[in-house]
Amino acid sequence: MNEKIINISLANPRGFCAGVERAILIVEEALKKYGAPIYVRNEVVHNSYVINNLKEKGAIFVNNIEKIPPGSHVIFSAHGVSKAIRVSAKKFNLISIDATCPLVTKVHNEVHRLHDDNYHIVMIGHKGHPEVEGTMGQIEKNSPKASIHLIESINDVENLPIISTEKISYVSQTTLSVDDTSKIIKSLKAKFPDIKEPKSSDICYATQNRQDAVKTMLGKQDLIFVVGSINSSNSNRLAEIANQHKVKAILIDNMDLFDQSSLKNKKNIGITAGASAPEILVQQLISEIKKVSSVRITEINGVEENIIFKLPVI
């Protein structure tokens, strides 16, 4: 009787992006320099394994900046924060360390320039996501200048309270891909022919690269595992791409969630990981699959990422 073999195809690139690596390093270096505890506003990146690891090293994650003892160090997450949060940090005599991804900072700077030039700004993104809250929070709600509006769908475009003769521009949540935003942007251009586009793409290179990598696996896999946390926007998008193309995708945050029955009658399995998911979880998943079957592992060729973001002064 022939031994069952599962072919595992590993997407490339997968896992950590430069912004995530930078944010984690900032927390680790701050702990080394100042000792525990180091406070972090919100999750520095959206991955439970990473967060638990940093907690063990002495990081304390808080949602409310008022809960941090005065004089403490506070790290702002990779998703960025609003102006109000920065003001609050100073008010409570906190020592701020900024782990905002440089690509998110680029969008913030763009929002500042547009606002200073009296543009109405449309933000394409997901309501409630910390990056969206941070970017929209670059403009004060009672600002006498032009406004900023969040849209999530084509329907939202029709409801924008802006007339076509006004100055208008748009920016995008970085963890959305070109595919995610293309239809919305097309609708914006149809309604506002003179809308100002960003000077360069707001889309994170890592988001697009990981989505493109998943697309190369479509039609070749019986099942695709996406390693990542449920609150990770880019991880969820990877699973959605597979599901939209009729390929079953399972988002898996930790190996306690692994179900051996998901491998039943599966011969070809693809594995990828969101930009905030560490490679160790991919290897743990492979180990779980090996408990069920012999495996043949193939690394799929993909875009080579060599971007490195410098650390701030800590």
N, C-alpha and C positions, 0 to 999 in steps of 0.2 A: 504494500500500500504506500503510495507516495505521501511524503510528509508535506503538510500544508505550509506554504510560504506566502507571506504578505510582502508585497513590494511597497516600500515606503519612499516617497519622493519628497525631498526637503526643498522648500521654496527659498530662493535667494533674490534679493536680500530678505531677511526676516529679523525680528527681534529689535533690540535696542537701536535707537537713532542717536545722533550726536547730541541733540538737546536733552534727551533722557540721561545719557551717560554723564553729561555735564552737571545736571541737577543732582543726581545721586552723589557724584564726587564732591559737590559743594557741601552737602550735608555731612558726608564722611570727614572731609577736611575741617569743617567747623567743629565737629566733635573732637577731633584730634587736637585742635588748637586751643579750644576753650573748655573742653570737657563737657560731660553731661550735666544737666539736660540742655539740649538745643531745641528750641521751639520751631515748628514749621506750620505755617498757616495753610490749612487743607492738605490733601495728599500731594507730596512733591511731584509724584507721577502716579498715574492710575494703574497700579498693580499691587495686589494684596501681598504677594511674596516679598516684593521690594519693601513695602511699607512695614511689614512685620519684622524684616531683617534690620531695618533702620531703628525700629522701636527697641529691639534687643540691644542695640548699640548705644541707646540713650536719647533718641529723638522722640519728642512729644508733639503729636499732631493735634492742632486745635482749629476749630472753625471760627471761633470768636476771639479776636485779637485782644479784647478786654480781659480775657482770662489769663493772659501771660503776665508774670510778675514784672514790674517796672525794672528797667536796667538789663533785661535779658536780651539775648540774641534771638531774632526771629528771621526765618528764611521764607521768602516768597516762592511759591511753587513754579514749576516750569510753565504753567498755563498763564502766568501773569496775574496782576492784581489791578484794581481800579485806583484812581487818584485818591479816593476817600480812604482806602486802606492804608496807603502810604502816609497820609495825614494823621490817621489814627495811631500809627506806629510811633510817629514823632510825639504826638500828644501824650502817649503813655510811656515816653522815655525808653523806647525799645531801640536796640541796635539792629538795623535792617541789613540783611544779606540777600541780594537779588539773584534767584535761580531761574528767572524767566528765560525761556528759550529765545535766542537771538532772532529767530524768524518771527516769533510773536512780537518781540520788541519792534521789529521792522514795521509791523502792521500798526502798532501803537503810535509810532512816529508819523506814519502816514495819516492816521486819524487826526493827530495834532495839526499837521500842515493843512489838511483839508478844512478842518474846523476854523483855523485862523483865517482861511480864505473864504469863509462864509458859505461853505458847501453844505447841503443836506447830504448826510451819509447813510447809505444802506448797508447793513451788516448781514451777510449771508451766513447763517449758522444755526446751531441747535439751542433753543431756549433752556436756560438752566446750566449749560456747560460753563465751567469756571473760566475758560478762555474767552467765551462770549461775554460773560459778565465783566471780566477785566478789560476787554477792549471797549465795550460800550461805556464802561465806567471811566474812560479817559475824558469824557465830556460830562460836565456837571448837568444834572437834570434841569436846573433853573437857569441854564446859560442863556443870555440874551441873544446869542448868535444862532445859527442854523442848528438843526437837530440830528439825532442818529436814530435809525429805525432798524429793528431786527426782522428779517424775513426767513422763513423756513421752507417755503414752497412757492410754486407759481401763483397759487391763489392769493398769497400774501402780497404779491406784486400789485395786483389789481386794487388792493385796499390801502396802498400807501397814500398818506395824506399830503402828497406833494404834487404841485402842478408842473407841467412839462417845461414851462418857461423859467423855472428856478434852476439854480446851479445844483447839480446832483452828481454824486460819485458813489462807488461801492467798494467795500473790502470784504474779505472772506475769512471765516474760521480756518486756520491752517490745516486742521486735521480732516478737512473735506478734500476730495480729489477733484480733478478737472471734470470727470464724469458726473460727480455729485452736483456740481454747480453749473454745468453747461446749459441746461434747460432753463434754469432760473435767470442766468445772465442773458440768454437769448430773449427771454420775456422782458427783462429790464430794458434791453436795447430797443425792443419793439415799442415799449411805452414811452421811453425817454431816449430818443435818437441821439441826443447830445450828451448822454451820460459819460462822465469821466471814468476811464478804466485805471486800475493800478499801474504804476510805471513798470512793475515786474510782477510776476505771479505771486499771489499770497499763499499759494498751495505749498505745503511742506513737501520737500523732495522725497522724504522718507515715506510719507503717506502714499504718494503716487507710485513710487517704486514698489512698495509692498502690494499695492493693489494690482499693478501690472504683473507682478510675479505670480499672484493667485490666478490671474487670467490664463497664464501659460499652462496651468494644470487642468483647466476646465476641459471636459470631454475625455480626459485620460484617467480620472480617478473615480472610484466608487464612493469615496468619502473623503472629506477634508476636515482635519482638525485645525482649529485656530486657537493657539495658546494666547490667552489674554483674559483680563478681568472684565466683568460685566459692565463696569462703568467706564471702560476704555472706548472712546469714540472710534478710534482708528481700528481697533480689534473687531468691534461690531460691524464696521463697514466691510471688513474682509470676509466675514461670515455671510453678510448680506449678498455680496457679489456672487459667491458660490451658489447660494440658495436661489438667487434670481435666474441663474443659468441651469436650474434643475439638478444641481449637485448638492447632496446633503452636506451641511457643514455643522460642526459641533464646536461651540465656544467653550473652552475648558480653562478654568482659572487655577485649579490645583488637582493633584492626582487622586484626592479623595472623591472627586466627581467622575473619575474614569469608570466607565461601565463596559465590562468585557463583552457584553452582548451586542454592543454597537459594532463589533468586528465580524459578527455573523455574516457569512457569505460575502465578505469583503476581501478582494484580492489585491486591489491597488488603492493605497491610501496616501493622501497628500498631507503634509504638515507645514504650517507657517506659524508666525508669531507676530503679534502687534508690536508697535514701536516702543512700548513700555514693558514688554515681557522679556525676562532674561533667558538666555540660552539653556541654563540649567533645567528649566521647566520642559523645554523641548526634549532634552536628553532623558528626563524622568518619564516623559510620555512614551518614548521609544522603549524604555526599560519595561514599562507596563505592557506594551504590545508584545514584547519578547516573552512575557510570561504565558502568553496565549499561543504564540506561533513563532516559527523561525521567520526571520525577516531578511530582505535584501534591500539595502539602503542606497539611494541615488541622490546626489546633490545636483539640483537643477541649476544650470548656468544662468546668471542674471547680472543686473547692473552692479558694478563694484562701487561701494560707497567709501570714500576716503575723507569725508568732511569731519573736521575737528573744531569744536568751539572752545576758545580759551576760557579759563576760569577767571572770575572776577577777583579782586583783592579781598581776601577773607580775613 
